[in-house]
Amino acid sequence: MKAKLVAFGQLEIEGERYRRDVVIEGGKIRKRDKGPSKALYAGSRHTPLSGAEEIPWGGTRLIVGTGARGQLRLTPELREEAARRGIEIEAVPTEEACRLLAGIHSKDVYAILHVTC
């Protein structure tokens, strides 16, 4: 799958531009709904990624783009749920996450990409 962080706050995936966090599930792209994780904000600078959100658990690896500077944090319970399911989480800055997607056929992509911070 071809993805690129083209600017702070902007992704290009398969030729389409996105200006918000996205979830990729089996090649299908949708907006990340941070709402369920907002309760965990607790004064930190960013809403963390938690299992309360609709996580794309379909593959054996979940790629998480943690933002331009890698500041999106993942909750411990999200990591525990991934381990319980036998899914490896690869959490790296979004630019690197996009490079990881390059070698994967779109139907096999399970990822969450944060576009800022």
URNOR-V394210 format. One line per field, one symbol per residue. ss: DSSP state (H for helix, E for strand, - for the rest). phi: phi as a letter, one per 30 degrees, with the letter a starting at -180 (. if undefined). psi: psi as a letter, one per 30 degrees, with the letter a starting at -180 (. if undefined). A space follows every 10 residues. Layout:
# URNOR-V394210
ss: ???
phi: ???
psi: ???
This chain:
# URNOR-V394210
ss: --EEEEE--E EEE--EEE-- -EEEE--EEE E---HHHHHH --------E- ---------- EEEEE----- ---E-HHHHH HHHHH--EEE EE-HHHHHHH H----HHH-E EEE----
phi: .cbaddaeib cbbhiccbca ebccbiidcb ddcdedcedc ehiddbddcb ddddddddcc bcccddjdci cdccdedddd dddddicdcc cbeeddeddd deccdedccb abbccch
psi: kjkkjflkgk lkkhfkkkgl klkkjhfkkl kkjfeffefg ehflflklkl ffljkigfaf kjkjjglegh fklklefeee eeeefgkkkj jlkeeeeeee fegkkefgkj lkkkfa.
